[in-house]
Amino acid sequence: MGSKDPKKLIGAIDAKEVSLDPETAKMLGGAFEEAWALLESSGNPLTRPPHAEETREQLALHIINAARHGEREIARLRDSAVALIEASGRTVSKT
């Protein structure tokens, strides 16, 4: 998942795991963009290399999974994805 474009990231996951209509894919992409922007603006170290790619994938997968279970509110999708990353307990070693 080397793309930094959230729509391409969501699209790549969509192609592999779940079929989404264009409106839903756009909504999920919006939730993803907002979640990523919040994490970046908070200075979360998991948004920087070498952790950014894995963090982006976790965000996208969480948002898609929540949508598969019926969540359609962008704010809830965004907030739950951000909370997942913040509470993940992953640590970043200082190099």
N, CA and C atoms as a LAMMPS dump frame, in Angstrom:
ITEM: TIMESTEP
0
ITEM: NUMBER OF ATOMS
285
ITEM: BOX BOUNDS ff ff ff
-5.0000000000000000e+02 5.0000000000000000e+02
-5.0000000000000000e+02 5.0000000000000000e+02
-5.0000000000000000e+02 5.0000000000000000e+02
ITEM: ATOMS id mol type element x y z
1 1 1 N 0.83 -1.178 0
2 1 2 C 0 0 0
3 1 3 C 0.869 1.234 0
4 2 1 N 1.513 1.492 -1.084
5 2 2 C 2.457 2.565 -1.142
6 2 3 C 1.878 3.921 -1.465
7 3 1 N 0.593 4.041 -1.679
8 3 2 C 0.002 5.299 -2.082
9 3 3 C -0.224 6.219 -0.901
10 4 1 N 0.046 7.513 -1.106
11 4 2 C -0.27 8.502 -0.085
12 4 3 C -1.628 9.132 -0.359
13 5 1 N -2.248 8.827 -1.461
14 5 2 C -3.571 9.328 -1.793
15 5 3 C -4.595 8.454 -1.076
16 6 1 N -5.372 9.016 -0.13
17 6 2 C -6.297 8.188 0.623
18 6 3 C -7.345 7.499 -0.237
19 7 1 N -7.75 8.146 -1.31
20 7 2 C -8.742 7.505 -2.177
21 7 3 C -8.148 6.259 -2.834
22 8 1 N -6.877 6.326 -3.222
23 8 2 C -6.218 5.161 -3.797
24 8 3 C -6.005 4.082 -2.743
25 9 1 N -5.681 4.504 -1.519
26 9 2 C -5.504 3.549 -0.436
27 9 3 C -6.816 2.826 -0.15
28 10 1 N -7.886 3.587 0.009
29 10 2 C -9.199 2.982 0.238
30 10 3 C -9.556 2.105 -0.96
31 11 1 N -9.281 2.578 -2.158
32 11 2 C -9.583 1.801 -3.356
33 11 3 C -8.819 0.499 -3.408
34 12 1 N -7.558 0.51 -3.002
35 12 2 C -6.753 -0.709 -3.012
36 12 3 C -7.305 -1.72 -2.018
37 13 1 N -7.691 -1.247 -0.852
38 13 2 C -8.278 -2.147 0.138
39 13 3 C -9.628 -2.628 -0.351
40 14 1 N -10.401 -1.722 -0.932
41 14 2 C -11.716 -2.071 -1.47
42 14 3 C -11.595 -3.2 -2.487
43 15 1 N -10.645 -3.101 -3.362
44 15 2 C -10.489 -4.101 -4.412
45 15 3 C -10.149 -5.468 -3.83
46 16 1 N -9.45 -5.494 -2.699
47 16 2 C -9.029 -6.75 -2.109
48 16 3 C -10.055 -7.344 -1.154
49 17 1 N -10.804 -6.504 -0.44
50 17 2 C -11.549 -7.021 0.688
51 17 3 C -13.061 -6.83 0.647
52 18 1 N -13.536 -5.762 0.103
53 18 2 C -14.973 -5.485 0.178
54 18 3 C -15.36 -4.599 -1.001
55 19 1 N -16.531 -4.809 -1.501
56 19 2 C -17.002 -4.002 -2.616
57 19 3 C -17.78 -2.808 -2.066
58 20 1 N -17.404 -1.611 -2.504
59 20 2 C -18.06 -0.391 -2.046
60 20 3 C -18.624 0.376 -3.225
61 21 1 N -19.811 0.948 -3.018
62 21 2 C -20.349 1.816 -4.058
63 21 3 C -19.568 3.129 -4.01
64 22 1 N -19.575 3.892 -5.097
65 22 2 C -18.763 5.111 -5.166
66 22 3 C -19.056 6.112 -4.046
67 23 1 N -20.311 6.263 -3.668
68 23 2 C -20.666 7.213 -2.613
69 23 3 C -20.064 6.79 -1.272
70 24 1 N -20.142 5.504 -0.971
71 24 2 C -19.571 5.001 0.275
72 24 3 C -18.058 5.123 0.259
73 25 1 N -17.435 4.79 -0.862
74 25 2 C -15.979 4.913 -0.973
75 25 3 C -15.545 6.368 -0.756
76 26 1 N -16.297 7.317 -1.293
77 26 2 C -15.98 8.733 -1.116
78 26 3 C -16.118 9.119 0.353
79 27 1 N -17.162 8.637 1.018
80 27 2 C -17.381 8.926 2.421
81 27 3 C -16.245 8.363 3.271
82 28 1 N -15.85 7.119 2.995
83 28 2 C -14.77 6.498 3.75
84 28 3 C -13.448 7.22 3.5
85 29 1 N -13.228 7.637 2.254
86 29 2 C -12.031 8.408 1.938
87 29 3 C -11.989 9.715 2.711
88 30 1 N -13.145 10.352 2.844
89 30 2 C -13.227 11.597 3.619
90 30 3 C -12.919 11.37 5.09
91 31 1 N -13.469 10.299 5.658
92 31 2 C -13.184 9.972 7.06
93 31 3 C -11.698 9.687 7.247
94 32 1 N -11.116 8.97 6.286
95 32 2 C -9.692 8.655 6.344
96 32 3 C -8.852 9.928 6.293
97 33 1 N -9.166 10.81 5.354
98 33 2 C -8.416 12.067 5.214
99 33 3 C -8.471 12.882 6.494
100 34 1 N -9.662 12.969 7.09
101 34 2 C -9.822 13.739 8.321
102 34 3 C -9.051 13.102 9.479
103 35 1 N -9.112 11.777 9.589
104 35 2 C -8.396 11.078 10.657
105 35 3 C -6.896 11.298 10.521
106 36 1 N -6.386 11.154 9.307
107 36 2 C -4.951 11.326 9.083
108 36 3 C -4.526 12.763 9.404
109 37 1 N -5.324 13.731 8.982
110 37 2 C -5.008 15.136 9.253
111 37 3 C -4.974 15.415 10.757
112 38 1 N -5.903 14.824 11.507
113 38 2 C -5.903 15.009 12.957
114 38 3 C -4.65 14.42 13.595
115 39 1 N -4.294 13.227 13.166
116 39 2 C -3.095 12.594 13.72
117 39 3 C -1.84 13.397 13.382
118 40 1 N -1.747 13.849 12.139
119 40 2 C -0.573 14.641 11.734
120 40 3 C -0.5 15.951 12.514
121 41 1 N -1.633 16.635 12.634
122 41 2 C -1.626 17.935 13.309
123 41 3 C -1.36 17.802 14.803
124 42 1 N -1.62 16.621 15.361
125 42 2 C -1.346 16.408 16.785
126 42 3 C 0.125 16.103 17.034
127 43 1 N 0.88 15.904 15.947
128 43 2 C 2.302 15.587 16.083
129 43 3 C 2.557 14.124 16.416
130 44 1 N 1.571 13.28 16.22
131 44 2 C 1.736 11.86 16.522
132 44 3 C 2.913 11.308 15.719
133 45 1 N 3.908 10.723 16.393
134 45 2 C 5.095 10.227 15.692
135 45 3 C 4.803 9.066 14.743
136 46 1 N 3.66 8.433 14.896
137 46 2 C 3.32 7.318 14.008
138 46 3 C 2.893 7.786 12.619
139 47 1 N 2.82 9.11 12.436
140 47 2 C 2.483 9.64 11.107
141 47 3 C 3.728 9.914 10.279
142 48 1 N 4.893 9.669 10.87
143 48 2 C 6.144 9.929 10.164
144 48 3 C 6.845 8.611 9.841
145 49 1 N 7.693 8.633 8.813
146 49 2 C 8.458 7.43 8.49
147 49 3 C 9.287 7.005 9.702
148 50 1 N 9.478 5.767 9.897
149 50 2 C 9.089 4.635 9.057
150 50 3 C 7.73 4.049 9.414
151 51 1 N 6.939 4.754 10.241
152 51 2 C 5.683 4.21 10.759
153 51 3 C 4.442 4.624 9.967
154 52 1 N 4.572 5.658 9.151
155 52 2 C 3.408 6.258 8.495
156 52 3 C 2.623 5.261 7.656
157 53 1 N 3.306 4.464 6.867
158 53 2 C 2.615 3.53 5.965
159 53 3 C 1.726 2.556 6.751
160 54 1 N 2.277 1.961 7.794
161 54 2 C 1.507 1.008 8.602
162 54 3 C 0.349 1.707 9.32
163 55 1 N 0.585 2.917 9.798
164 55 2 C -0.466 3.672 10.478
165 55 3 C -1.599 3.988 9.513
166 56 1 N -1.26 4.395 8.305
167 56 2 C -2.283 4.698 7.296
168 56 3 C -3.104 3.453 6.971
169 57 1 N -2.431 2.318 6.876
170 57 2 C -3.14 1.078 6.585
171 57 3 C -4.08 0.711 7.732
172 58 1 N -3.618 0.866 8.966
173 58 2 C -4.47 0.573 10.121
174 58 3 C -5.691 1.482 10.15
175 59 1 N -5.489 2.766 9.857
176 59 2 C -6.613 3.705 9.796
177 59 3 C -7.639 3.248 8.766
178 60 1 N -7.155 2.966 7.564
179 60 2 C -8.062 2.575 6.478
180 60 3 C -8.813 1.29 6.82
181 61 1 N -8.11 0.303 7.33
182 61 2 C -8.762 -0.964 7.659
183 61 3 C -9.797 -0.79 8.76
184 62 1 N -9.486 0.03 9.756
185 62 2 C -10.448 0.272 10.835
186 62 3 C -11.704 0.956 10.302
187 63 1 N -11.517 1.968 9.473
188 63 2 C -12.657 2.698 8.912
189 63 3 C -13.516 1.776 8.058
190 64 1 N -12.896 0.971 7.235
191 64 2 C -13.647 0.04 6.391
192 64 3 C -14.381 -0.984 7.237
193 65 1 N -13.721 -1.512 8.254
194 65 2 C -14.367 -2.5 9.116
195 65 3 C -15.577 -1.899 9.832
196 66 1 N -15.435 -0.678 10.335
197 66 2 C -16.559 -0.016 10.994
198 66 3 C -17.715 0.193 10.013
199 67 1 N -17.389 0.563 8.791
200 67 2 C -18.428 0.75 7.768
201 67 3 C -19.105 -0.576 7.426
202 68 1 N -18.338 -1.646 7.391
203 68 2 C -18.917 -2.97 7.117
204 68 3 C -19.922 -3.357 8.198
205 69 1 N -19.724 -2.812 9.404
206 69 2 C -20.631 -3.094 10.515
207 69 3 C -21.713 -2.033 10.647
208 70 1 N -21.86 -1.212 9.622
209 70 2 C -22.993 -0.304 9.548
210 70 3 C -22.736 1.153 9.882
211 71 1 N -21.545 1.498 10.356
212 71 2 C -21.284 2.902 10.691
213 71 3 C -21.172 3.728 9.412
214 72 1 N -21.901 4.831 9.371
215 72 2 C -21.867 5.693 8.196
216 72 3 C -21.616 7.151 8.532
217 73 1 N -21.465 7.472 9.809
218 73 2 C -21.22 8.849 10.216
219 73 3 C -19.72 9.134 10.165
220 74 1 N -19.348 10.095 9.326
221 74 2 C -17.933 10.397 9.111
222 74 3 C -17.227 10.726 10.417
223 75 1 N -17.853 11.53 11.266
224 75 2 C -17.2 11.92 12.521
225 75 3 C -16.919 10.704 13.403
226 76 1 N -17.836 9.774 13.469
227 76 2 C -17.605 8.568 14.279
228 76 3 C -16.518 7.695 13.669
229 77 1 N -16.538 7.558 12.35
230 77 2 C -15.49 6.783 11.672
231 77 3 C -14.126 7.402 11.931
232 78 1 N -14.041 8.703 11.757
233 78 2 C -12.786 9.43 11.974
234 78 3 C -12.316 9.293 13.413
235 79 1 N -13.209 9.596 14.345
236 79 2 C -12.828 9.611 15.751
237 79 3 C -12.439 8.227 16.265
238 80 1 N -13.143 7.21 15.836
239 80 2 C -12.797 5.867 16.308
240 80 3 C -11.462 5.409 15.725
241 81 1 N -11.176 5.806 14.49
242 81 2 C -9.886 5.446 13.884
243 81 3 C -8.74 6.164 14.583
244 82 1 N -8.914 7.437 14.888
245 82 2 C -7.885 8.196 15.594
246 82 3 C -7.677 7.61 16.99
247 83 1 N -8.77 7.29 17.674
248 83 2 C -8.666 6.711 19.019
249 83 3 C -7.929 5.376 18.983
250 84 1 N -8.177 4.592 17.949
251 84 2 C -7.483 3.307 17.814
252 84 3 C -5.976 3.51 17.753
253 85 1 N -5.534 4.447 16.934
254 85 2 C -4.096 4.69 16.79
255 85 3 C -3.532 5.246 18.089
256 86 1 N -4.237 6.203 18.688
257 86 2 C -3.727 6.817 19.911
258 86 3 C -3.672 5.833 21.074
259 87 1 N -4.585 4.863 21.09
260 87 2 C -4.636 3.893 22.196
261 87 3 C -3.912 2.587 21.862
262 88 1 N -3.288 2.535 20.704
263 88 2 C -2.714 1.272 20.258
264 88 3 C -1.565 0.795 21.132
265 89 1 N -0.987 1.717 21.87
266 89 2 C 0.129 1.334 22.723
267 89 3 C 1.427 1.119 21.974
268 90 1 N 1.4 1.348 20.661
269 90 2 C 2.639 1.222 19.877
270 90 3 C 3.578 2.314 20.297
271 91 1 N 4.817 1.967 20.428
272 91 2 C 5.811 2.96 20.797
273 91 3 C 6.759 3.172 19.632
274 92 1 N 7.346 4.317 19.628
275 92 2 C 8.294 4.664 18.577
276 92 3 C 9.647 4.82 19.239
277 93 1 N 10.602 4.051 18.761
278 93 2 C 11.949 4.171 19.324
279 93 3 C 12.593 5.44 18.792
280 94 1 N 13.308 6.106 19.64
281 94 2 C 13.997 7.336 19.232
282 94 3 C 15.34 6.96 18.647
283 95 1 N 15.532 7.326 17.38
284 95 2 C 16.791 6.977 16.697
285 95 3 C 17.594 8.208 16.416
